[in-house]
Amino acid sequence: MSTERATRRERSRRRRSRAFLGAFALIVGALAVVGLAGAAVTVSQGPRVTNVSVDPDAAVSASGSRLIITTTQSLAKVAPAQVTVSPAAPFTVDTSGRSVGIRFTQPLWDDTSYTVTIAGLVGLGGGPAASVEQSFTTPPLHPYVLQRGTGGDTILRTDLAGADPEPVYTNPHIEDFRATSGHLVMSTIDGDDKSHLIVTDLDGGNARELPLPGDGSVTDLQSADRGDLVGYTFTDASVGTPGAREARLFTASLTAAQAGVQPTMIERAGGESRVDDWRFVPGTDSILMLTYDGALTLISPSGGDPVTLGNAVSIDGIARGTTTAIVERIDGPAAIDLASAKQVALPPTDKALGQTNKMTPLADGSTLRVLAVVDGFTVRSTTVNVVDASGTATPVFSVQPKDILIQSCVSPSGRYGAFLVAPDAVSNPYDGYKLPLPTHVRTHVVTLTGPNAGTEVGALAGFDISWCQTPPRG
C-alpha cells in the first residue's frame, strides 16, 4: 500500500515539474518578445538622450569645458558639421560608445543661454537618424579684486557693476593675489619684510600656507588658466651673498602643496636663469621665460629641449586658448606662434591714432592696443582699441590726460576688458608696497565685442581683477 502511495506522489511531482517548466518557458518567451520589441522600438526611433553633463561655471572661466550627451545606443562617429552651437562658439567633437562630447575650445560668455544641436545622430548599427537639442545657461561673472587700506588689505568678490562687494579675505599686508579654479592665493608680507603665500578656498576659508623655497621675497605671482598651478619669482633674503638665489622662477601645485610638497625651480639649462618676465602657455605645461640676458625661451618642465626664440625686452601676453604670444623686441612688437616658433606679422594701425604702448593678444586673432598721441613729452590722448587682422581699430576706452592707465586685462572669454586707472596722477602718490601703486585706483570694466563695444558696465574700487594673468606693473 505504501509503495502505491509513493508511486502516486512521484507521478504528481513529475506533473507539477512539467507544468512549472512549461509556465517558465512561456514567461521567458514572453519576456524575449517584449525585449525584442523594446529593442526594435529603440532602433526604430533612433538614439534618445538619457543623460546630459555640463558645468556652466567652469565654461565661463576656462577653455576646455565639455557638454557630454549620453544616448540609448552606441553611436556612429559625429562630425563637426553635424553640430551647431548658438550663439556661435568654437568647439571640437568626439564620440565614444553611447556618448558624444562637445568641447568648447574657448571660455563661453557669461550670463548667456547656449543651445547645442546635433543633427543626423545615428546608432552604430544603423537605423533612423535623430536630432538632439540641449540648452544651458552660463552664470554671471563675479570676479575678485584687491583693495589696499590703512587698516589692512582685503580681497573682495563682486559683480561687474561693483554692487555689494563681499569681503572674502583680509590680511595686514597683501602684495598681490591670483584666483585659480578652486583657490585664492595671496602674496603677503610679514613684519620682518618676508613673503608668504597664503592659500584659501574661493570663499576665503580654510587658510593655509604654501611652502616657499626659503626666507625671501615673492614677486610676479601668476596662475595657470586651468588646474591649481601657480608660479612666482623668488629672491632669497640673503641676496648678494654667495649661493643666494635672485629672481628664480618656481612653480607649485596647490593640491600637492597641502601634502608638504616643495615648489619646483624652473631652470634654463646652460644659460642665465634669473627671470625678468614669464608666462604660463595656455593648455600646456610649457613656460615662456625672458631672462636677465634678454633671451626668450620656451621651456617644458616635464622634459624636452628648450626652444630659443631670440631676444626680447618684455612679454605682452599670450592669448587664452591659443599659443600666440606677443613680445616686445628691440625693434618693436612681434607675434610668435609658440607651437611652431614662427614669427607672425602684426598689422600696423593708422599713425594718426598714436604710437602703440602695449598690446594684448585676443583669441580671435585681433589685439587690444593702447595707443597714445604724444606731443614732445606731453601725452595728448590715450585710447584702448580692438585692432583686427587688417589693422582696423575700434576704440573701446579712453583715458583723460591727467589720469594714468596702469594695466589692461581681458576676461577669459574676451567679452570684456578691465582697465586699471590711477585718476589725477599728479595728486595721487604711490604707496610703500614692494609692488607700488597709486593710492587711489579704479578698475573700469568695458564691453569689447558686438554692437555694445566700448560700453562701460562697471567701475570697481580696487585692482588685480582676477582675470589678469600678471600683476600690474605700476
C-alpha positions as CSV (number, residue, x, y, z in Angstrom):
1,M,0.0,0.0,0.0
2,S,2.8,2.4,0.9
3,T,4.5,1.6,-2.3
4,E,1.4,2.6,-4.3
5,R,1.2,5.9,-2.4
6,A,4.8,6.7,-3.1
7,T,4.3,6.0,-6.8
8,R,1.3,8.3,-6.9
9,R,3.4,11.1,-5.2
10,E,6.2,10.7,-7.7
11,R,3.8,10.9,-10.6
12,S,2.3,14.1,-9.0
13,R,5.7,15.7,-8.6
14,R,6.6,15.0,-12.2
15,R,3.3,16.6,-13.4
16,R,4.0,19.7,-11.3
17,S,7.5,19.9,-12.6
18,R,6.4,19.7,-16.2
19,A,3.7,22.4,-15.5
20,F,6.4,24.7,-13.9
21,L,8.8,24.2,-16.8
22,G,6.1,24.9,-19.3
23,A,5.0,28.1,-17.5
24,F,8.6,29.2,-17.1
25,A,9.2,28.7,-20.8
26,L,6.1,30.8,-21.6
27,I,7.3,33.6,-19.3
28,V,10.8,33.6,-20.8
29,G,9.3,33.6,-24.3
30,A,7.1,36.5,-23.4
31,L,10.0,38.4,-21.9
32,A,12.1,37.8,-25.0
33,V,9.3,39.0,-27.2
34,V,9.0,42.2,-25.0
35,G,12.8,42.7,-25.1
36,L,12.9,42.3,-28.9
37,A,10.0,44.6,-29.2
38,G,11.7,47.2,-27.0
39,A,14.9,46.9,-28.9
40,A,13.0,47.3,-32.1
41,V,11.3,50.4,-30.8
42,T,14.7,51.8,-29.7
43,V,16.2,51.2,-33.1
44,S,13.2,52.4,-34.9
45,Q,13.2,55.7,-33.0
46,G,16.9,56.4,-33.3
47,P,19.2,57.4,-30.4
48,R,17.5,59.1,-27.5
49,V,19.1,61.2,-24.7
50,T,19.4,59.5,-21.3
51,N,21.8,61.9,-19.6
52,V,23.4,65.3,-20.1
53,S,26.5,66.6,-18.3
54,V,27.8,70.2,-18.4
55,D,29.5,72.6,-15.9
56,P,28.4,76.2,-16.8
57,D,30.6,77.7,-14.1
58,A,33.7,76.1,-15.5
59,A,32.7,77.0,-19.0
60,V,33.0,80.8,-18.4
61,S,36.3,80.7,-16.5
62,A,38.5,78.5,-18.7
63,S,38.7,76.8,-22.1
64,G,38.2,73.1,-22.5
65,S,34.8,72.6,-20.7
66,R,32.6,69.9,-22.2
67,L,29.0,69.1,-22.8
68,I,28.5,65.3,-22.8
69,I,25.3,63.8,-24.1
70,T,24.7,60.1,-23.4
71,T,22.1,58.2,-25.5
72,T,20.3,54.9,-25.7
73,Q,22.6,53.5,-28.4
74,S,26.2,53.2,-29.3
75,L,26.8,56.0,-31.8
76,A,28.3,56.3,-35.2
77,K,31.0,59.0,-35.3
78,V,29.6,62.5,-35.1
79,A,31.3,65.0,-37.5
80,P,31.7,68.7,-36.5
81,A,29.4,69.7,-39.4
82,Q,26.5,67.9,-37.6
83,V,26.9,70.2,-34.6
84,T,25.6,73.8,-34.2
85,V,26.3,76.0,-31.2
86,S,24.2,79.1,-30.7
87,P,25.4,81.7,-30.0
88,A,28.4,80.6,-32.0
89,A,31.4,79.3,-30.1
90,P,34.4,77.3,-31.3
91,F,34.3,73.6,-30.4
92,T,35.6,70.1,-31.2
93,V,33.6,66.9,-31.2
94,D,34.4,63.3,-30.0
95,T,32.2,60.2,-30.0
96,S,32.7,57.3,-27.6
97,G,30.2,54.4,-27.2
98,R,26.8,55.9,-26.4
99,S,28.2,59.4,-25.7
100,V,29.1,62.4,-27.8
101,G,31.2,65.2,-26.2
102,I,31.3,68.8,-27.3
103,R,34.5,70.5,-26.1
104,F,34.5,74.3,-26.1
105,T,37.9,75.5,-27.1
106,Q,37.4,79.0,-25.7
107,P,35.7,80.1,-22.5
108,L,32.0,80.9,-23.1
109,W,30.3,84.2,-22.5
110,D,28.8,84.8,-19.1
111,D,25.0,85.1,-18.3
112,T,24.2,83.7,-21.7
113,S,21.9,80.8,-22.9
114,Y,23.6,78.4,-25.2
115,T,21.9,75.8,-27.4
116,V,23.7,72.8,-28.9
117,T,22.0,70.9,-31.7
118,I,23.3,67.7,-33.2
119,A,21.7,66.7,-36.5
120,G,21.8,63.2,-38.1
121,L,22.7,61.3,-34.9
122,V,22.8,57.6,-35.9
123,G,23.3,54.4,-34.0
124,L,26.3,52.4,-34.7
125,G,24.1,49.5,-36.0
126,G,22.2,51.8,-38.3
127,G,18.5,52.7,-38.1
128,P,16.8,56.1,-38.4
129,A,18.7,59.3,-37.6
130,A,17.7,61.6,-34.7
131,S,18.2,65.2,-33.9
132,V,19.3,66.2,-30.4
133,E,19.0,69.7,-28.9
134,Q,20.3,70.7,-25.4
135,S,20.4,74.1,-23.8
136,F,22.2,75.5,-20.7
137,T,22.8,79.0,-19.3
138,T,26.1,80.3,-18.0
139,P,26.2,82.3,-14.8
140,P,27.1,86.0,-14.4
141,L,30.7,86.8,-13.7
142,H,31.8,87.5,-10.2
143,P,35.5,88.5,-10.3
144,Y,37.7,89.2,-7.3
145,V,39.6,92.5,-6.7
146,L,42.1,93.6,-4.1
147,Q,41.7,96.8,-2.0
148,R,44.6,98.2,0.0
149,G,43.8,100.2,3.1
150,T,45.3,101.7,6.2
151,G,43.5,99.1,8.4
152,G,44.5,96.1,6.3
153,D,44.1,94.8,2.7
154,T,41.0,92.9,1.5
155,I,40.1,90.6,-1.3
156,L,36.6,91.3,-2.5
157,R,34.2,89.3,-4.6
158,T,31.9,91.5,-6.7
159,D,29.7,91.6,-9.8
160,L,30.8,93.5,-12.9
161,A,28.9,96.6,-11.8
162,G,30.7,96.7,-8.4
163,A,27.4,96.4,-6.5
164,D,27.5,95.0,-2.9
165,P,31.1,93.7,-2.9
166,E,31.7,90.9,-0.5
167,P,34.8,90.8,1.6
168,V,36.4,87.3,1.3
169,Y,39.9,87.6,2.9
170,T,41.7,90.2,4.9
171,N,45.4,90.5,5.8
172,P,47.5,93.3,7.2
173,H,49.6,93.4,4.0
174,I,48.6,91.7,0.7
175,E,51.0,92.5,-2.1
176,D,49.2,90.6,-4.8
177,F,46.8,87.6,-5.4
178,R,45.6,85.2,-8.0
179,A,42.4,83.1,-8.4
180,T,42.6,79.5,-9.7
181,S,39.7,77.2,-10.5
182,G,39.4,76.3,-6.8
183,H,41.5,78.6,-4.7
184,L,42.7,82.0,-3.9
185,V,46.5,82.6,-3.5
186,M,47.7,85.7,-1.7
187,S,51.3,87.0,-1.6
188,T,51.6,88.6,1.8
189,I,54.5,90.3,3.8
190,D,55.1,89.9,7.5
191,G,56.6,92.3,10.0
192,D,60.1,91.1,9.1
193,D,59.6,92.0,5.5
194,K,59.5,88.4,4.3
195,S,57.0,87.0,1.9
196,H,54.4,84.3,2.5
197,L,51.9,82.6,0.2
198,I,48.5,82.0,1.7
199,V,46.1,79.7,0.1
200,T,42.3,79.7,0.8
201,D,39.2,78.2,-0.7
202,L,37.3,80.6,-3.1
203,D,35.2,81.8,-0.2
204,G,38.3,82.7,1.8
205,G,38.0,79.8,4.2
206,N,40.4,77.0,5.1
207,A,43.5,79.3,5.0
208,R,46.9,77.5,5.0
209,E,50.4,78.5,4.0
210,L,52.1,77.3,0.8
211,P,55.8,76.1,1.3
212,L,58.3,78.6,-0.2
213,P,61.9,77.8,-1.2
214,G,63.2,79.7,1.9
215,D,63.1,83.1,3.5
216,G,62.8,85.8,0.9
217,S,60.6,87.8,-1.4
218,V,57.9,86.6,-3.8
219,T,57.2,88.6,-6.9
220,D,55.3,88.2,-10.3
221,L,52.8,85.7,-8.9
222,Q,50.8,84.0,-11.7
223,S,48.3,81.2,-12.1
224,A,47.8,78.7,-15.0
225,D,44.5,79.0,-16.9
226,R,43.5,75.5,-15.8
227,G,44.0,73.5,-12.7
228,D,45.6,74.6,-9.5
229,L,49.1,75.5,-10.6
230,V,50.8,78.8,-9.6
231,G,54.2,80.2,-10.3
232,Y,56.3,83.1,-9.0
233,T,59.8,84.5,-8.9
234,F,61.7,84.2,-5.7
235,T,64.7,86.1,-4.2
236,D,66.5,85.0,-1.1
237,A,66.6,87.4,1.8
238,S,70.4,86.9,1.8
239,V,70.6,88.0,-1.9
240,G,74.1,89.3,-2.6
241,T,75.9,86.6,-0.6
242,P,77.5,83.6,-2.3
243,G,74.9,81.0,-3.3
244,A,71.9,83.2,-2.8
245,R,69.1,82.9,-5.3
246,E,67.8,86.0,-7.2
247,A,64.7,86.2,-9.3
248,R,64.4,82.5,-9.8
249,L,61.2,81.0,-11.2
250,F,59.3,78.4,-9.1
251,T,56.0,76.6,-9.8
252,A,53.8,74.8,-7.2
253,S,50.7,72.7,-7.3
254,L,48.2,73.9,-4.7
255,T,46.8,70.4,-4.2
256,A,50.3,68.8,-3.8
257,A,51.4,71.6,-1.5
258,Q,48.9,70.5,1.1
259,A,50.9,67.4,1.5
260,G,54.1,69.4,2.0
261,V,55.5,69.0,-1.5
262,Q,58.1,71.6,-2.2
263,P,57.9,74.0,-5.2
264,T,59.8,73.2,-8.4
265,M,62.5,75.5,-9.6
266,I,62.5,76.2,-13.4
267,E,65.9,76.4,-14.9
268,R,67.3,77.3,-18.3
269,A,69.9,74.7,-18.9
270,G,73.3,76.1,-19.8
271,G,72.3,79.8,-19.6
272,E,71.1,82.6,-17.4
273,S,68.1,81.5,-15.3
274,R,67.3,84.8,-13.5
275,V,63.8,85.8,-14.8
276,D,62.8,89.2,-15.8
277,D,59.3,88.2,-17.2
278,W,57.4,84.9,-17.8
279,R,54.1,83.4,-18.7
280,F,52.3,80.0,-18.5
281,V,51.4,78.8,-22.0
282,P,47.6,78.1,-22.1
283,G,46.6,74.4,-22.4
284,T,50.2,73.1,-22.0
285,D,52.8,72.6,-19.2
286,S,55.2,74.9,-21.0
287,I,56.5,78.3,-19.8
288,L,57.7,81.2,-21.8
289,M,60.6,82.8,-19.9
290,L,62.5,86.0,-20.5
291,T,65.8,86.0,-18.6
292,Y,68.1,88.8,-17.5
293,D,70.3,88.4,-20.6
294,G,67.3,89.2,-22.8
295,A,66.9,85.6,-24.1
296,L,63.3,84.5,-24.8
297,T,63.0,80.7,-24.2
298,L,60.1,78.2,-24.2
299,I,60.7,75.6,-21.5
300,S,58.7,72.4,-20.7
301,P,59.1,71.4,-17.0
302,S,58.1,67.8,-17.9
303,G,61.1,67.5,-20.2
304,G,62.2,68.2,-23.7
305,D,64.7,70.5,-25.2
306,P,64.1,74.3,-24.6
307,V,63.2,76.3,-27.6
308,T,65.1,79.6,-28.1
309,L,63.0,82.4,-29.6
310,G,65.6,85.2,-29.9
311,N,65.9,88.2,-27.7
312,A,63.1,90.4,-26.3
313,V,62.5,93.3,-24.0
314,S,59.2,92.1,-22.4
315,I,56.3,89.7,-22.8
316,D,53.0,91.5,-23.5
317,G,50.8,88.3,-23.2
318,I,49.6,85.0,-24.6
319,A,46.0,84.8,-25.9
320,R,43.9,82.4,-23.9
321,G,43.2,79.1,-25.5
322,T,46.0,79.7,-28.1
323,T,49.7,79.5,-28.5
324,T,50.1,83.1,-29.9
325,A,52.3,85.3,-27.8
326,I,53.1,89.0,-28.3
327,V,56.5,90.2,-27.2
328,E,58.3,93.5,-27.3
329,R,61.6,93.2,-29.3
330,I,64.1,96.0,-29.6
331,D,62.7,96.9,-33.0
332,G,59.0,96.8,-31.8
333,P,56.2,94.3,-31.0
334,A,56.2,90.8,-32.6
335,A,53.7,88.0,-32.5
336,I,55.1,84.4,-32.2
337,D,53.3,81.1,-32.8
338,L,54.8,79.1,-29.9
339,A,53.6,75.8,-31.5
340,S,55.9,76.4,-34.5
341,A,58.3,79.1,-33.1
342,K,57.4,81.2,-36.2
343,Q,57.0,84.9,-36.0
344,V,53.8,86.3,-37.4
345,A,53.4,89.8,-38.7
346,L,51.2,92.3,-36.8
347,P,49.2,94.8,-38.9
348,P,50.0,98.4,-38.3
349,T,47.4,100.9,-37.2
350,D,46.7,104.4,-38.5
351,K,49.5,106.7,-37.4
352,A,47.0,109.4,-36.6
353,L,45.8,107.2,-33.7
354,G,49.2,107.5,-32.0
355,Q,52.0,105.2,-31.1
356,T,51.5,101.7,-29.6
357,N,52.4,101.5,-25.9
358,K,51.1,98.0,-25.2
359,M,49.4,95.1,-26.9
360,T,47.3,92.2,-25.6
361,P,46.6,89.3,-27.9
362,L,43.0,88.1,-28.2
363,A,41.8,84.5,-29.1
364,D,40.2,85.5,-32.3
365,G,43.4,86.9,-33.8
366,S,42.8,90.5,-33.0
367,T,44.7,92.6,-30.5
368,L,43.9,95.0,-27.7
369,R,46.2,98.0,-28.1
370,V,47.0,101.0,-26.0
371,L,47.6,104.0,-28.4
372,A,48.9,107.3,-27.3
373,V,49.2,110.6,-29.1
374,V,52.4,112.3,-27.8
375,D,53.5,115.9,-28.5
376,G,57.1,116.1,-27.3
377,F,57.0,114.9,-23.7
378,T,53.2,115.6,-23.3
379,V,50.6,112.8,-23.8
380,R,47.7,114.4,-25.6
381,S,45.4,111.4,-25.6
382,T,45.4,107.7,-24.7
383,T,42.9,105.2,-26.1
384,V,42.5,101.5,-26.0
385,N,41.4,99.9,-29.3
386,V,40.5,96.5,-30.6
387,V,42.5,96.0,-33.7
388,D,41.5,93.3,-36.2
389,A,43.7,91.4,-38.6
390,S,43.6,94.2,-41.2
391,G,44.7,96.9,-38.8
392,T,41.3,98.5,-38.4
393,A,41.0,99.9,-34.9
394,T,37.8,100.2,-32.9
395,P,38.2,102.4,-29.8
396,V,36.7,100.9,-26.6
397,F,38.2,103.0,-23.8
398,S,39.8,106.4,-23.4
399,V,41.9,107.9,-20.6
400,Q,41.9,111.5,-19.5
401,P,45.3,113.2,-20.0
402,K,45.5,113.8,-16.2
403,D,45.0,110.1,-15.5
404,I,47.3,107.1,-16.0
405,L,46.4,103.7,-17.5
406,I,48.3,101.2,-15.5
407,Q,47.1,97.9,-16.8
408,S,44.8,96.3,-19.4
409,C,43.3,92.8,-18.9
410,V,40.8,90.7,-20.8
411,S,38.1,88.4,-19.4
412,P,38.6,84.7,-20.1
413,S,36.0,84.8,-23.0
414,G,37.3,88.0,-24.4
415,R,33.9,89.7,-23.9
416,Y,35.2,92.4,-21.5
417,G,38.3,94.4,-20.9
418,A,39.4,95.6,-17.5
419,F,41.4,98.8,-17.4
420,L,43.2,99.9,-14.2
421,V,43.3,103.6,-14.0
422,A,45.0,106.0,-11.5
423,P,42.9,109.2,-11.5
424,D,44.6,112.6,-11.2
425,A,48.1,111.2,-11.2
426,V,49.8,114.4,-10.0
427,S,48.0,114.4,-6.7
428,N,47.8,110.6,-6.4
429,P,51.0,109.4,-4.6
430,Y,52.3,105.9,-4.7
431,D,52.1,103.6,-1.6
432,G,55.1,101.9,0.0
433,Y,54.5,98.4,-1.1
434,K,57.1,96.2,-2.9
435,L,54.5,96.3,-5.8
436,P,53.9,100.0,-5.6
437,L,50.7,101.5,-6.9
438,P,49.0,104.9,-6.6
439,T,46.9,105.3,-3.5
440,H,43.6,105.6,-5.4
441,V,42.9,103.3,-8.4
442,R,39.8,102.1,-10.1
443,T,39.2,99.2,-12.5
444,H,36.9,100.0,-15.4
445,V,35.0,97.0,-16.9
446,V,34.2,97.6,-20.6
447,T,32.5,95.5,-23.3
448,L,34.9,94.7,-26.1
449,T,32.7,92.9,-28.7
450,G,29.4,93.3,-30.6
451,P,27.2,96.3,-31.0
452,N,27.9,97.4,-27.4
453,A,31.6,97.5,-27.8
454,G,33.0,100.4,-25.7
455,T,30.2,100.4,-23.2
456,E,31.3,100.6,-19.6
457,V,29.5,98.1,-17.4
458,G,31.1,99.0,-14.1
459,A,33.9,100.7,-12.2
460,L,35.4,98.7,-9.3
461,A,37.2,100.2,-6.4
462,G,40.4,98.1,-6.4
463,F,42.9,96.4,-8.6
464,D,44.2,93.0,-9.6
465,I,40.9,91.8,-11.1
466,S,41.1,88.0,-11.2
467,W,41.1,87.9,-15.0
468,C,44.6,89.4,-15.0
469,Q,47.3,86.8,-15.7
470,T,50.0,89.0,-14.2
471,P,50.3,91.7,-11.6
472,P,50.1,95.3,-12.6
473,R,53.5,96.8,-13.4
474,G,52.9,100.2,-11.8
